């Protein structure tokens, strides 16, 4: 681990989280406990030995612990500790900031619908939002994540729990991002065939108002 000879909280955070893969391991575990094989499947390019080393390190730091799921699974999983879960607000702010540089998507990049739970939650409006509810079925190839988004007087809530909704939206990851940021209006997306919907058409137009997300700019793809 790199050490900075500075008595500074940011320097300490950089020591703990600045190593390659560490933040992405935290991302995966913010979505819930994961087996070693689950983590490796979502961290393209990491070797088993490097993943084992990173997990050992974050365990020693008290950010992650191991537990065993009850039968019938009975699998060993990794999960965040209280200190690890305390990273959620910081991760959300990094997601919001990183969205400025997200486009264009680079060739060969993994796209996981499950990651949208964090992206939507990071950009969820913290103040009053329209009292509407949406069931999102986010698809990429054979993969799909189902999320529920609800607005109200205390802000927008994003969960992966089933619930009734005013509107169901079926769309890809990039289309949901465009809708959330206001880059594409829901009605224009519907007319263009980019989304499928059922439910109250009046509620559909209010979907972007449940979020505070700047439009990501199209930038030159990096190396």
Legacy VTK file of the C-alpha trace (Angstrom):
# vtk DataFile Version 3.0
C-alpha trace
ASCII
DATASET POLYDATA
POINTS 223 float
0.000 0.000 0.000
1.293 3.445 -0.934
1.752 5.716 2.083
1.718 9.491 1.918
3.825 11.245 4.584
1.043 13.726 5.304
-1.213 14.113 8.344
-4.328 14.651 6.203
-7.632 12.763 6.128
-7.726 12.884 2.322
-4.235 11.379 2.190
-5.397 8.556 4.489
-8.434 7.911 2.294
-6.215 7.857 -0.797
-3.934 5.320 0.892
-6.840 3.020 1.674
-8.852 3.345 -1.535
-6.422 4.488 -4.224
-5.098 1.054 -5.120
-6.421 -0.426 -8.354
-9.673 -2.427 -8.017
-10.402 -1.404 -4.413
-13.157 1.095 -5.199
-14.756 -1.300 -7.671
-14.803 -4.023 -5.027
-16.604 -1.539 -2.767
-19.049 -0.815 -5.609
-19.902 -4.489 -5.961
-20.405 -4.957 -2.219
-22.601 -1.858 -1.935
-25.025 -3.869 -4.064
-24.960 -6.696 -1.517
-22.810 -9.623 -0.316
-20.880 -11.375 -3.077
-18.982 -14.625 -3.465
-15.399 -14.537 -4.700
-16.572 -15.854 -8.078
-19.252 -13.129 -8.311
-16.667 -10.420 -7.725
-14.252 -11.841 -10.262
-17.017 -12.116 -12.871
-17.745 -8.360 -12.642
-14.136 -7.168 -12.420
-12.880 -7.758 -15.943
-9.149 -8.266 -16.125
-8.464 -8.988 -12.458
-6.607 -12.221 -11.718
-7.677 -14.543 -8.878
-4.446 -13.807 -7.004
-4.851 -10.030 -7.236
-8.498 -10.211 -6.156
-7.552 -12.426 -3.193
-4.813 -9.963 -2.220
-7.138 -6.942 -2.439
-9.835 -8.697 -0.404
-7.307 -9.702 2.252
-6.175 -6.084 2.470
-9.662 -4.541 2.804
-10.522 -7.209 5.377
-7.432 -6.248 7.384
-8.469 -2.592 7.137
-11.889 -3.447 8.558
-13.838 -2.411 5.447
-14.953 -5.928 4.471
-15.713 -9.134 6.351
-16.545 -12.698 5.395
-19.758 -14.451 6.346
-21.562 -17.656 5.413
-25.008 -17.600 3.848
-27.581 -19.876 5.475
-28.596 -23.140 3.758
-29.352 -24.048 1.050
-26.735 -21.598 -0.318
-24.174 -22.146 2.476
-21.639 -20.094 0.528
-18.907 -17.865 1.897
-19.520 -14.272 0.850
-17.840 -10.923 1.327
-19.805 -7.986 2.702
-19.085 -4.441 3.811
-18.625 -3.617 7.477
-19.997 -0.458 9.060
-16.841 1.393 7.998
-17.221 0.037 4.482
-20.883 1.033 4.260
-19.913 4.535 5.404
-18.292 4.947 1.983
-21.712 5.029 0.279
-22.074 8.867 0.211
-18.531 9.281 -1.119
-19.085 6.616 -3.793
-22.329 8.318 -4.810
-20.547 11.643 -5.231
-17.848 9.966 -7.329
-20.543 8.374 -9.502
-22.167 11.779 -10.023
-18.807 13.349 -10.888
-17.707 10.440 -13.085
-20.906 10.741 -15.102
-19.415 13.840 -16.730
-16.859 11.619 -18.439
-18.951 8.521 -19.108
-19.738 9.108 -22.763
-18.994 7.907 -25.301
-18.966 4.290 -24.186
-15.670 2.651 -25.116
-15.511 -0.460 -27.252
-15.541 -3.672 -25.265
-16.675 -2.136 -21.972
-18.793 -4.315 -19.695
-22.302 -2.928 -19.121
-24.161 -4.374 -16.142
-27.819 -3.454 -15.538
-27.268 -4.147 -11.815
-24.889 -1.165 -11.561
-27.795 1.142 -12.401
-29.117 0.748 -8.857
-26.144 2.746 -7.629
-26.235 5.230 -10.524
-29.934 5.981 -10.031
-29.589 6.198 -6.255
-26.595 8.521 -6.580
-28.602 10.907 -8.755
-31.920 10.554 -6.922
-33.430 13.917 -6.008
-32.881 14.621 -2.339
-35.620 17.234 -2.102
-39.309 16.850 -2.945
-39.956 15.013 -6.193
-43.168 14.113 -8.061
-45.208 11.488 -6.169
-44.885 8.970 -8.969
-43.597 5.398 -9.019
-41.780 3.568 -11.796
-40.822 -0.049 -12.337
-37.671 -0.180 -14.459
-36.675 -3.293 -16.361
-33.156 -2.473 -17.512
-31.854 -4.846 -20.165
-28.487 -5.495 -21.775
-28.558 -8.592 -23.951
-29.679 -11.510 -21.807
-29.060 -9.581 -18.549
-31.807 -7.660 -16.790
-32.162 -5.719 -13.537
-35.526 -4.752 -12.106
-35.602 -1.582 -10.018
-38.357 0.447 -8.368
-38.158 4.247 -8.263
-40.558 6.298 -6.129
-40.823 10.056 -5.703
-42.361 11.936 -2.803
-42.073 14.888 -0.421
-38.826 13.638 1.147
-37.101 12.801 -2.139
-36.637 9.918 -4.542
-36.049 6.351 -3.363
-34.479 3.614 -5.506
-34.757 -0.036 -4.470
-34.623 -3.500 -5.997
-37.714 -4.598 -4.095
-40.920 -5.371 -6.030
-43.736 -2.858 -5.653
-46.696 -1.430 -7.552
-45.885 1.317 -10.046
-47.655 3.964 -12.107
-45.500 3.114 -15.131
-43.257 0.242 -16.200
-40.311 1.185 -18.431
-38.250 -1.350 -20.360
-35.012 0.079 -21.755
-31.249 -0.313 -22.035
-28.727 1.096 -19.582
-27.737 3.971 -21.855
-31.358 4.896 -22.548
-32.196 4.980 -18.835
-29.166 7.228 -18.267
-30.378 9.528 -21.058
-33.873 9.670 -19.561
-32.577 10.303 -16.041
-30.338 13.191 -17.139
-32.938 14.750 -19.418
-30.777 14.221 -22.502
-33.786 12.455 -24.061
-37.396 13.043 -23.092
-39.467 9.963 -22.228
-42.002 10.783 -24.953
-39.273 11.170 -27.586
-37.717 7.870 -26.475
-41.114 6.198 -26.726
-41.748 7.567 -30.217
-38.279 6.454 -31.329
-38.858 2.923 -30.040
-36.049 3.166 -27.493
-38.338 2.237 -24.600
-41.391 0.085 -24.003
-43.938 1.223 -21.434
-47.164 0.240 -19.752
-49.216 2.295 -17.331
-50.114 5.961 -16.918
-48.713 7.977 -19.868
-49.087 11.228 -17.893
-46.671 9.942 -15.259
-44.054 8.976 -17.860
-43.162 12.602 -18.646
-42.298 13.219 -14.979
-39.606 10.537 -14.762
-36.609 12.923 -15.206
-37.946 15.119 -12.387
-37.155 12.359 -9.882
-33.423 12.928 -10.420
-30.782 15.636 -10.241
-28.298 14.549 -12.864
-26.221 16.690 -15.182
-26.160 15.551 -18.780
-22.931 13.634 -19.457
-20.957 15.303 -22.239
-19.782 13.457 -25.301
-15.989 13.500 -24.949
-13.225 11.988 -26.999
-12.724 8.392 -25.965
-9.555 7.861 -23.980
-6.834 5.322 -24.718
LINES 1 224
223 0 1 2 3 4 5 6 7 8 9 10 11 12 13 14 15 16 17 18 19 20 21 22 23 24 25 26 27 28 29 30 31 32 33 34 35 36 37 38 39 40 41 42 43 44 45 46 47 48 49 50 51 52 53 54 55 56 57 58 59 60 61 62 63 64 65 66 67 68 69 70 71 72 73 74 75 76 77 78 79 80 81 82 83 84 85 86 87 88 89 90 91 92 93 94 95 96 97 98 99 100 101 102 103 104 105 106 107 108 109 110 111 112 113 114 115 116 117 118 119 120 121 122 123 124 125 126 127 128 129 130 131 132 133 134 135 136 137 138 139 140 141 142 143 144 145 146 147 148 149 150 151 152 153 154 155 156 157 158 159 160 161 162 163 164 165 166 167 168 169 170 171 172 173 174 175 176 177 178 179 180 181 182 183 184 185 186 187 188 189 190 191 192 193 194 195 196 197 198 199 200 201 202 203 204 205 206 207 208 209 210 211 212 213 214 215 216 217 218 219 220 221 222
